[in-house]
Structure formats: C-alpha cells, structure tokens
Amino acid sequence: MASGVPVTAHHAFAAEFDAKKPIIFEGVVTSVEWVNPHTWFHIQVTKPDGKIENWSIEAGTPNVLFRRGFTKEALKPGTRIVIEGYRAKDGSFRGNGRNLTTPDGKTLFMGSSGTGAPYETGTAKPPR
C-alpha cells in the first residue's frame, strides 16, 4: 500500500549536532562539495599549538546557498574563512554551519532552515 506522504532520508539537526556545543574558528577551505541535500565545506584549521584539524561543515542545499550569495568562485580552496556553528554529538571534527565570514568581512547564513538548529550561536568558543 502506497502513502501520499513523501518519504525522505533528511535528518533533523538534533539527530547529529549539539546545540549546546557551539563552535567558531578560522580556517582555510580545502574543498567544497556542492551536493544535495547538503553542501559540505571542508576546512583545515591550525590550532595555536600548530596542530592541524580537518573539519567538515554541513550547510544548506547548493541552490539555497547560491541564492544567499555564495558562489563557487568565492569559496575556492585556499580561501580563509571564519565558521560559526555547532559540533557533532559524536565529538568528531564535523559540524553544522550557521554563519560563514569571508575574507572581505561579509557574513553569510549557511544553515538549513527548519532543521531544528538554534537561531543564534550565542557565545561560541573555539573547539577543543
């Protein structure tokens, strides 16, 4: 028996990310996956002690990000950006992005609407 309600594999924010673990850091874009249902930003972060962390940050769909002012040309590998968002519940170097600040100081909302993510990051602290 078929249902008239569409079924999707999309997840809610709370399934993977922790609203009580805000993150903020500066890093260099290593790659961007412009794929549905979420765009992924891969970022290399150099910690104060010189240690390198490679983060994967989930964002909205490519179409939504393009409408918000993101372009493939503006976010090429090597671009230094600031990311604000929320850390994965499992403690891995993955997060759900909220805001992205470009080298020229422009801040873009990169989150997905309606996923259950908090509206504001609050007082984000660098990841440990």
DSSP file with accessible surface (Angstrom, degrees, kcal/mol):
  #  RESIDUE AA STRUCTURE BP1 BP2  ACC     N-H-->O    O-->H-N    N-H-->O    O-->H-N    TCO  KAPPA ALPHA  PHI   PSI    X-CA   Y-CA   Z-CA
    1    1 A M              0   0  240      0, 0.0     2,-0.3     0, 0.0     0, 0.0   0.000 360.0 360.0 360.0 131.1    0.0    0.0    0.0
    2    2 A A        -     0   0   99      2,-0.0     2,-0.3     1,-0.0     0, 0.0  -0.664 360.0-139.7 -95.1 149.2    1.4    3.4   -1.0
    3    3 A S        -     0   0   90     -2,-0.3     4,-0.1     2,-0.2    -1,-0.0  -0.794  10.9-139.7-105.5 149.7    1.2    6.5    1.0
    4    4 A G  S    S+     0   0   85     -2,-0.3    -1,-0.1     2,-0.1    -2,-0.0   0.493  80.6  93.3 -83.0  -1.6    0.5   10.0   -0.3
    5    5 A V  S    S-     0   0  102      1,-0.0    -2,-0.2     0, 0.0     2,-0.1  -0.788  81.8-121.3 -96.0 126.4    3.1   11.4    2.1
    6    6 A P        -     0   0  113      0, 0.0     2,-0.5     0, 0.0    -2,-0.1  -0.385  21.3-145.2 -66.5 145.7    6.6   11.8    0.6
    7    7 A V        +     0   0  135     -4,-0.1     2,-0.3    -2,-0.1    -4,-0.0  -0.940  21.4 178.2-112.3 130.7    9.4    9.9    2.4
    8    8 A T        -     0   0  112     -2,-0.5     0, 0.0     2,-0.1     0, 0.0  -0.898  35.7-136.7-129.4 161.6   12.9   11.5    2.7
    9    9 A A        +     0   0  106     -2,-0.3     2,-0.1     2,-0.1    -1,-0.0   0.239  61.4 131.4 -97.3  11.8   16.2   10.5    4.2
   10   10 A H        -     0   0   88      1,-0.1     2,-0.3    27,-0.0    -2,-0.1  -0.390  46.7-144.4 -68.1 142.2   16.7   14.0    5.5
   11   11 A H        -     0   0   44     -2,-0.1     2,-0.2     2,-0.0    -1,-0.1  -0.699  10.8-114.9-107.3 159.3   17.7   14.3    9.2
   12   12 A A    >>  -     0   0   57     -2,-0.3     3,-1.4     1,-0.1     4,-0.6  -0.602  29.5-113.6 -86.4 153.6   16.9   16.8   11.8
   13   13 A F  H >> S+     0   0    5    102,-3.0     4,-2.8     1,-0.3     3,-1.5   0.913 114.5  57.1 -50.0 -49.4   19.6   18.9   13.4
   14   14 A A  H 34 S+     0   0   59    101,-0.5    -1,-0.3     1,-0.3   102,-0.1   0.682  92.7  70.0 -64.7 -16.5   19.3   17.3   16.8
   15   15 A A  H <4 S+     0   0   70     -3,-1.4    -1,-0.3     1,-0.1    -2,-0.2   0.844 122.2   7.6 -68.9 -31.4   19.9   13.8   15.4
   16   16 A E  H << S+     0   0   57     -3,-1.5    73,-3.1    -4,-0.6    74,-0.4   0.641 119.6  60.7-122.8 -25.0   23.6   14.7   14.7
   17   17 A F  E  <  -A   88   0A   1     -4,-2.8     2,-0.6    71,-0.3    71,-0.2  -0.801  65.3-133.0-119.7 155.2   24.5   18.0   16.2
   18   18 A D  E >   -     0   0A  39     69,-2.5     3,-2.1    -2,-0.3    69,-0.4  -0.903   4.1-162.4-112.1 111.9   24.6   19.5   19.7
   19   19 A A  E 3  S+     0   0A  46     -2,-0.6    -1,-0.1     1,-0.3    -5,-0.0   0.698  93.2  60.4 -63.5 -17.7   23.1   23.0   20.2
   20   20 A K  E 3  S+     0   0A 187      1,-0.2    -1,-0.3    67,-0.1    66,-0.0   0.364  95.4  66.3 -91.7   4.8   24.9   23.2   23.5
   21   21 A K  E <   +     0   0A  95     -3,-2.1    66,-2.6    66,-0.2    -1,-0.2  -0.582  69.8 179.7-124.7  69.1   28.3   22.9   21.8
   22   22 A P  E     -A   86   0A  33      0, 0.0   103,-0.7     0, 0.0     2,-0.3  -0.373   8.6-161.1 -68.1 149.3   28.7   26.0   19.6
   23   23 A I  E     +Ab  85 125A   3     62,-2.6    62,-2.2   101,-0.2     2,-0.3  -0.937  15.3 177.1-128.5 152.0   32.0   26.3   17.6
   24   24 A I  E     +A   84   0A  50    101,-0.6     2,-0.3    -2,-0.3    60,-0.2  -0.927  17.8 144.7-151.9 131.3   33.8   29.1   16.0
   25   25 A F  E     -A   83   0A  16     58,-1.9    58,-2.8    -2,-0.3     2,-0.4  -0.986  40.4-121.6-160.5 161.4   37.1   29.0   14.2
   26   26 A E  E     +A   82   0A 102     -2,-0.3    20,-0.3    56,-0.2     2,-0.3  -0.878  44.4 144.7-105.2 140.1   39.1   30.4   11.3
   27   27 A G  E     -A   81   0A   1     54,-2.6    54,-2.8    -2,-0.4     2,-0.5  -0.942  45.8 -93.9-160.2-178.0   40.4   28.1    8.7
   28   28 A V  E     -AC  80  44A  32     16,-2.4    16,-2.9    -2,-0.3    52,-0.2  -0.928  37.6-117.7-113.5 130.3   41.3   27.5    5.1
   29   29 A V  E     + C   0  43A   1     50,-2.7    49,-3.2    -2,-0.5    14,-0.3  -0.462  30.7 176.3 -64.0 127.1   38.8   25.9    2.6
   30   30 A T  E     -     0   0A  62     12,-3.4     2,-0.3     1,-0.5    13,-0.2   0.713  66.8 -21.7-101.0 -31.4   40.3   22.7    1.3
   31   31 A S  E     - C   0  42A  48     11,-1.3    11,-2.9    45,-0.1    -1,-0.5  -0.968  52.2-142.8-167.4 162.4   37.3   21.7   -0.8
   32   32 A V  E     - C   0  41A  28     -2,-0.3     2,-0.8     9,-0.2     9,-0.2  -0.999   9.2-151.0-133.8 130.9   33.5   22.2   -1.1
   33   33 A E  E     - C   0  40A  87      7,-2.9     7,-1.9    -2,-0.4     2,-1.6  -0.900   6.4-164.0-102.4 105.9   31.0   19.5   -2.1
   34   34 A W        +     0   0   48     -2,-0.8     2,-0.3     5,-0.2     5,-0.1  -0.594  43.6 131.5 -88.2  73.4   28.1   21.2   -3.8
   35   35 A V        -     0   0   66     -2,-1.6    -2,-0.1     3,-0.4     0, 0.0  -0.894  51.1 -77.0-127.0 155.1   25.8   18.2   -3.5
   36   36 A N  S    S+     0   0  122     -2,-0.3    25,-0.0     1,-0.2    24,-0.0  -0.685 103.2  20.5 -89.0 149.3   22.2   17.7   -2.3
   37   37 A P  S    S+     0   0   73      0, 0.0     2,-0.4     0, 0.0    -1,-0.2  -0.999 133.1   9.9 -88.9  -5.1   20.7   17.5    0.2
   38   38 A H        -     0   0    9     23,-0.1    -3,-0.4    74,-0.0     2,-0.3  -0.997  64.1-132.6-136.1 139.9   23.6   19.4    2.0
   39   39 A T        -     0   0    0     21,-2.3    20,-2.7    -2,-0.4     2,-0.5  -0.620  25.7-148.5 -79.9 143.7   26.6   21.3    0.8
   40   40 A W  E     -CD  33  58A  49     -7,-1.9    -7,-2.9    -2,-0.3     2,-0.5  -0.979   6.8-159.4-120.5 128.0   29.8   20.3    2.7
   41   41 A F  E     -CD  32  57A   0     16,-2.7    16,-3.2    -2,-0.5     2,-0.5  -0.920   7.7-156.2-102.9 125.5   32.7   22.7    3.4
   42   42 A H  E     -CD  31  56A  33    -11,-2.9   -12,-3.4    -2,-0.5   -11,-1.3  -0.916  18.7-177.2-105.9 124.9   36.0   21.0    4.2
   43   43 A I  E     -CD  29  55A   1     12,-2.8    12,-3.2    -2,-0.5     2,-0.6  -0.972  24.4-143.2-131.6 135.7   38.3   23.3    6.2
   44   44 A Q  E     -CD  28  54A  74    -16,-2.9   -16,-2.4    -2,-0.4     2,-0.5  -0.874  21.7-166.8 -98.7 123.7   41.8   23.0    7.6
   45   45 A V  E     - D   0  53A   6      8,-3.3     8,-2.8    -2,-0.6     2,-0.6  -0.946  10.1-152.0-114.9 127.2   42.2   24.6   11.0
   46   46 A T  E     - D   0  52A  88     -2,-0.5     6,-0.2   -20,-0.3   -20,-0.1  -0.892  17.5-145.1 -99.7 118.2   45.6   25.3   12.5
   47   47 A K    >   -     0   0   36      4,-3.2     3,-2.6    -2,-0.6     0, 0.0  -0.335  29.5-101.2 -76.2 161.8   45.4   25.3   16.3
   48   48 A P  T 3  S+     0   0  136      0, 0.0    -1,-0.1     0, 0.0    -2,-0.0   0.813 124.5  55.3 -54.4 -30.5   47.6   27.7   18.4
   49   49 A D  T 3  S-     0   0  128      2,-0.1     3,-0.1     1,-0.1    -2,-0.0   0.404 123.0-105.9 -84.7   4.0   50.0   24.7   19.1
   50   50 A G  S <  S+     0   0   46     -3,-2.6     2,-0.1     1,-0.3    -1,-0.1   0.303  73.6 142.3  91.8  -9.5   50.4   24.1   15.4
   51   51 A K        -     0   0  119     -5,-0.1    -4,-3.2     1,-0.1     2,-0.4  -0.412  45.7-134.1 -66.1 140.5   48.3   21.0   15.3
   52   52 A I  E     -D   46   0A  72     -6,-0.2     2,-0.4    -3,-0.1    -6,-0.2  -0.824  19.2-171.1-100.3 133.3   46.1   20.7   12.2
   53   53 A E  E     -D   45   0A   8     -8,-2.8    -8,-3.3    -2,-0.4     2,-0.7  -0.988  12.5-149.6-120.5 133.8   42.4   19.7   12.4
   54   54 A N  E     -D   44   0A  95     -2,-0.4     2,-0.3   -10,-0.2   -10,-0.2  -0.920  21.5-168.5-105.3 112.2   40.4   18.9    9.2
   55   55 A W  E     -D   43   0A   2    -12,-3.2   -12,-2.8    -2,-0.7     2,-0.5  -0.756  16.6-154.7-103.4 147.4   36.8   19.8    9.7
   56   56 A S  E     -De  42  94A  31     37,-2.1    39,-2.1    -2,-0.3     2,-0.5  -0.991  15.7-165.2-118.6 122.7   33.7   19.0    7.6
   57   57 A I  E     -De  41  95A   1    -16,-3.2   -16,-2.7    -2,-0.5     2,-0.3  -0.942  10.6-142.0-116.9 122.5   30.9   21.5    8.0
   58   58 A E  E     +De  40  96A   4     37,-3.2    39,-3.1    -2,-0.5   -18,-0.2  -0.600  27.5 170.2 -81.1 138.6   27.4   20.8    6.8
   59   59 A A        -     0   0    0    -20,-2.7   -20,-0.2    -2,-0.3    52,-0.2  -0.665  36.6 -69.4-132.0-171.0   25.4   23.6    5.2
   60   60 A G  S    S-     0   0    1     50,-2.1   -21,-2.3    -2,-0.2    -1,-0.3   0.019  70.0 -62.8 -71.8-174.6   22.2   24.1    3.3
   61   61 A T     >  -     0   0   43    -23,-0.2     4,-2.5     1,-0.1     5,-0.2  -0.303  48.2-112.4 -68.7 155.0   21.5   22.9   -0.2
   62   62 A P  H  > S+     0   0   13      0, 0.0     4,-2.8     0, 0.0     5,-0.2   0.927 117.2  53.0 -54.6 -43.8   23.6   24.4   -3.1
   63   63 A N  H  > S+     0   0   95      1,-0.2     4,-1.9     2,-0.2     5,-0.1   0.913 110.0  47.0 -60.2 -44.2   20.5   26.2   -4.5
   64   64 A V  H  > S+     0   0   31      1,-0.2     4,-1.2     2,-0.2    -1,-0.2   0.928 112.8  49.5 -64.5 -42.7   19.7   27.9   -1.2
   65   65 A L  H  <>S+     0   0    0     -4,-2.5     5,-2.4     1,-0.2     3,-0.4   0.911 108.4  52.8 -65.3 -40.2   23.4   28.9   -0.7
   66   66 A F  H ><5S+     0   0   83     -4,-2.8     3,-1.3     1,-0.2    -1,-0.2   0.919 107.9  51.6 -60.5 -40.5   23.6   30.3   -4.2
   67   67 A R  H 3<5S+     0   0  172     -4,-1.9    -1,-0.2     1,-0.3    -2,-0.2   0.770 106.3  55.7 -67.3 -24.5   20.5   32.5   -3.5
   68   68 A R  T 3<5S-     0   0   68     -4,-1.2    -1,-0.3    -3,-0.4    -2,-0.2   0.435 130.1 -91.3 -87.3  -3.0   22.2   33.7   -0.3
   69   69 A G  T < 5S+     0   0   34     -3,-1.3     2,-0.2    -4,-0.4    -3,-0.2   0.454  79.5 137.6 110.9   0.2   25.2   35.0   -2.1
   70   70 A F      < -     0   0    4     -5,-2.4    -1,-0.4    -6,-0.2     2,-0.3  -0.558  28.6-174.8 -73.8 144.5   27.6   32.0   -2.0
   71   71 A T     >  -     0   0   55     -2,-0.2     4,-1.0     1,-0.1     3,-0.1  -0.978  35.7-127.0-136.3 153.8   29.5   31.3   -5.3
   72   72 A K  T  4 S+     0   0  108     -2,-0.3     3,-0.3     1,-0.2    -1,-0.1   0.862 112.9  53.6 -64.1 -33.5   31.8   28.5   -6.3
   73   73 A E  T >4 S+     0   0  135      1,-0.2     3,-0.7     2,-0.1    -1,-0.2   0.851 106.7  50.8 -70.7 -32.8   34.3   31.2   -7.3
   74   74 A A  T 34 S+     0   0   51      1,-0.2    -1,-0.2    -3,-0.1    -2,-0.2   0.707 112.4  45.8 -79.3 -19.3   34.3   32.9   -4.0
   75   75 A L  T 3< S+     0   0    5     -4,-1.0    -1,-0.2    -3,-0.3    -2,-0.1  -0.244  78.2 147.4-121.3  46.6   34.9   29.8   -1.9
   76   76 A K    X   -     0   0  118     -3,-0.7     3,-2.0     1,-0.2   -47,-0.2  -0.361  62.2 -75.5 -75.6 158.8   37.7   28.1   -3.8
   77   77 A P  T 3  S+     0   0   92      0, 0.0   -47,-0.2     0, 0.0    -1,-0.2  -0.256 121.3  37.2 -52.8 138.7   40.3   26.0   -2.0
   78   78 A G  T 3  S+     0   0   56    -49,-3.2     2,-0.3     1,-0.3   -48,-0.1   0.202  81.6 133.0  99.5 -12.5   42.8   28.3   -0.2
   79   79 A T    <   -     0   0   28     -3,-2.0   -50,-2.7   -50,-0.2     2,-0.5  -0.553  53.8-135.1 -74.2 128.9   40.1   30.8    0.9
   80   80 A R  E     +A   28   0A 119     -2,-0.3     2,-0.3   -52,-0.2   -52,-0.2  -0.757  36.2 166.2 -86.4 126.9   40.4   31.8    4.5
   81   81 A I  E     -A   27   0A   2    -54,-2.8   -54,-2.6    -2,-0.5     2,-0.4  -0.883  35.0-128.1-135.6 165.4   37.1   31.9    6.3
   82   82 A V  E     -AF  26 101A  39     19,-1.9    19,-2.6    -2,-0.3     2,-0.4  -0.973  25.4-160.3-115.0 132.7   35.5   32.0    9.7
   83   83 A I  E     -AF  25 100A   1    -58,-2.8   -58,-1.9    -2,-0.4     2,-0.4  -0.939   9.7-173.7-115.2 135.1   32.9   29.4   10.6
   84   84 A E  E     +AF  24  99A  41     15,-2.5    14,-3.7    -2,-0.4    15,-1.5  -0.982  36.9  97.9-120.3 138.8   30.3   29.6   13.4
   85   85 A G  E     -AF  23  97A   0    -62,-2.2   -62,-2.6    -2,-0.4     2,-0.4  -0.894  64.9 -60.0-179.2-146.3   28.1   26.6   14.1
   86   86 A Y  E     -AF  22  96A   3     10,-2.1    10,-2.6   -64,-0.3   -67,-0.1  -0.987  41.4-119.0-136.5 139.6   27.5   23.5   16.2
   87   87 A R  E     - F   0  95A  34    -66,-2.6   -69,-2.5   -69,-0.4     8,-0.2  -0.357  34.8 -98.5 -78.2 152.7   29.7   20.5   16.8
   88   88 A A  E >   -A   17   0A   0      6,-2.3     3,-1.6     4,-0.5   -71,-0.3  -0.363  28.6-123.9 -65.7 145.6   28.7   16.9   16.0
   89   89 A K  T 3  S+     0   0  109    -73,-3.1   -72,-0.1     1,-0.3    -1,-0.1   0.811 109.3  61.4 -61.3 -31.2   27.4   14.9   19.0
   90   90 A D  T 3  S-     0   0  111    -74,-0.4    -1,-0.3     1,-0.1     3,-0.1   0.485 111.3-118.6 -79.6  -0.1   30.0   12.2   18.5
   91   91 A G    <   +     0   0   35     -3,-1.6    -2,-0.1     1,-0.2    -1,-0.1   0.499  66.4 139.6  80.1   3.0   32.8   14.8   19.0
   92   92 A S  S    S-     0   0   39      1,-0.1     2,-1.9   -37,-0.0    -4,-0.5  -0.162  73.6 -91.3 -71.7 172.7   34.3   14.3   15.6
   93   93 A F  S    S+     0   0   70    -39,-0.1   -37,-2.1    -6,-0.1     2,-0.3  -0.333  92.8 109.7 -84.1  56.8   35.6   17.2   13.5
   94   94 A R  E     +e   56   0A  58     -2,-1.9    -6,-2.3   -39,-0.2     2,-0.3  -0.953  41.1 169.7-128.5 149.3   32.2   17.7   11.9
   95   95 A G  E     -eF  57  87A   0    -39,-2.1   -37,-3.2    -2,-0.3     2,-0.6  -0.968  37.3-114.6-152.3 168.4   29.8   20.5   12.4
   96   96 A N  E     -eF  58  86A   2    -10,-2.6   -10,-2.1    -2,-0.3     2,-0.2  -0.954  42.0-131.2-106.4 118.6   26.6   22.1   11.3
   97   97 A G  E     + F   0  85A   0    -39,-3.1   -12,-0.3    -2,-0.6    15,-0.2  -0.462  32.2 170.1 -76.7 142.0   27.4   25.6    9.9
   98   98 A R  E     +     0   0A  17    -14,-3.7    12,-2.4     1,-0.4    13,-1.0   0.735  69.3   8.2-108.5 -58.4   25.4   28.7   11.0
   99   99 A N  E     -GF 109  84A  32    -15,-1.5   -15,-2.5    10,-0.3    -1,-0.4  -0.967  56.2-161.6-130.2 148.3   27.5   31.6    9.6
  100  100 A L  E     -GF 108  83A   0      8,-2.5     8,-3.2    -2,-0.3     2,-0.5  -0.996   8.9-157.2-127.2 128.5   30.4   31.9    7.3
  101  101 A T  E     -GF 107  82A  29    -19,-2.6   -19,-1.9    -2,-0.4     6,-0.2  -0.948  12.7-146.0-110.1 127.0   32.5   35.1    7.2
  102  102 A T    >   -     0   0   19      4,-2.7     3,-2.4    -2,-0.5   -21,-0.1  -0.338  32.3 -96.6 -85.1 168.7   34.5   35.7    4.0
  103  103 A P  T 3  S+     0   0   96      0, 0.0    -1,-0.1     0, 0.0   -22,-0.1   0.802 124.4  57.2 -58.3 -26.7   37.9   37.4    3.8
  104  104 A D  T 3  S-     0   0  130      2,-0.1    -2,-0.0     1,-0.0    -3,-0.0   0.396 122.6-104.8 -86.4   5.6   36.2   40.7    2.9
  105  105 A G  S <  S+     0   0   51     -3,-2.4     2,-0.3     1,-0.3    -1,-0.0   0.457  71.8 144.3  90.6   0.7   34.2   40.6    6.2
  106  106 A K        -     0   0  111     -5,-0.0    -4,-2.7     1,-0.0     2,-0.5  -0.592  37.9-150.0 -76.4 129.1   30.9   39.6    4.6
  107  107 A T  E     -G  101   0A  76     -2,-0.3     2,-0.4    -6,-0.2    -6,-0.2  -0.887  13.1-169.7-103.9 129.5   28.9   37.2    6.8
  108  108 A L  E     -G  100   0A  15     -8,-3.2    -8,-2.5    -2,-0.5     2,-0.5  -0.956  24.7-123.7-120.0 135.8   26.6   34.7    5.1
  109  109 A F  E     +G   99   0A  57     -2,-0.4   -10,-0.3   -10,-0.2   -41,-0.1  -0.648  32.2 173.3 -75.6 122.8   24.0   32.4    6.7
  110  110 A M        +     0   0    0    -12,-2.4   -50,-2.1    -2,-0.5   -13,-0.2   0.443  37.2 109.7-112.3  -0.7   24.9   28.9    5.7
  111  111 A G        -     0   0    0    -13,-1.0     2,-0.4   -52,-0.2   -51,-0.1  -0.198  70.0-109.6 -77.0 165.5   22.4   26.9    7.8
  112  112 A S    >   -     0   0   16    -15,-0.2     3,-0.7   -52,-0.1     5,-0.3  -0.766  33.3-123.1 -90.7 138.2   19.4   24.9    6.7
  113  113 A S  T 3  S+     0   0   94     -2,-0.4    -1,-0.0     1,-0.2     0, 0.0  -0.571  87.3  15.5 -80.0 144.1   16.1   26.3    7.6
  114  114 A G  T 3  S+     0   0   86     -2,-0.2    -1,-0.2     3,-0.1  -101,-0.0   0.672  84.8 116.9  75.0  18.0   13.6   24.2    9.6
  115  115 A T  S <  S-     0   0   14     -3,-0.7  -102,-3.0  -103,-0.1  -101,-0.5   0.533  89.3-104.8 -93.7  -8.0   16.1   21.6   10.8
  116  116 A G  S    S+     0   0   65      1,-0.3     3,-0.1  -104,-0.2    -3,-0.1   0.445  71.0 146.3  97.3   1.3   15.7   22.4   14.5
  117  117 A A        -     0   0   21     -5,-0.3    -1,-0.3     1,-0.1    -3,-0.1  -0.427  57.6 -99.7 -69.1 145.6   19.1   24.2   14.7
  118  118 A P        -     0   0   38      0, 0.0    -1,-0.1     0, 0.0    -3,-0.1  -0.284  25.1-127.4 -61.7 153.1   19.1   27.1   17.2
  119  119 A Y  S    S+     0   0  174      1,-0.1     2,-0.3    -3,-0.1    -2,-0.1   0.897  90.3  35.4 -70.7 -41.0   18.7   30.6   15.6
  120  120 A E        -     0   0  116      1,-0.1     3,-0.1     3,-0.0    -1,-0.1  -0.874  65.9-143.8-116.3 148.9   21.8   32.1   17.3
  121  121 A T        -     0   0   12     -2,-0.3     2,-0.2     1,-0.2    -1,-0.1   0.687  37.3-164.4 -80.6 -19.1   25.2   30.5   18.1
  122  122 A G        -     0   0   58      1,-0.1     2,-1.4     2,-0.1    -1,-0.2  -0.462  60.4  -7.1  73.9-137.6   25.4   32.5   21.3
  123  123 A T  S    S-     0   0  119     -2,-0.2    -1,-0.1    -3,-0.1     2,-0.0  -0.641  81.5-168.0 -97.4  79.4   28.8   32.7   22.9
  124  124 A A        -     0   0   23     -2,-1.4  -101,-0.2  -101,-0.1    -2,-0.1  -0.341   2.8-159.8 -68.5 146.6   30.7   30.3   20.7
  125  125 A K  B     -b   23   0A 133   -103,-0.7  -101,-0.6    -2,-0.0     3,-0.1  -0.946  30.8 -91.8-124.4 149.0   34.1   29.1   21.8
  126  126 A P        -     0   0   86      0, 0.0  -101,-0.1     0, 0.0  -103,-0.0  -0.270  54.0 -98.0 -57.0 145.9   36.8   27.5   19.7
  127  127 A P              0   0    9      0, 0.0  -104,-0.1     0, 0.0   -34,-0.0  -0.281 360.0 360.0 -64.8 152.8   36.7   23.7   19.6
  128  128 A R              0   0  235     -3,-0.1    -3,-0.0     0, 0.0     0, 0.0  -0.792 360.0 360.0-103.6 360.0   38.9   21.8   22.0
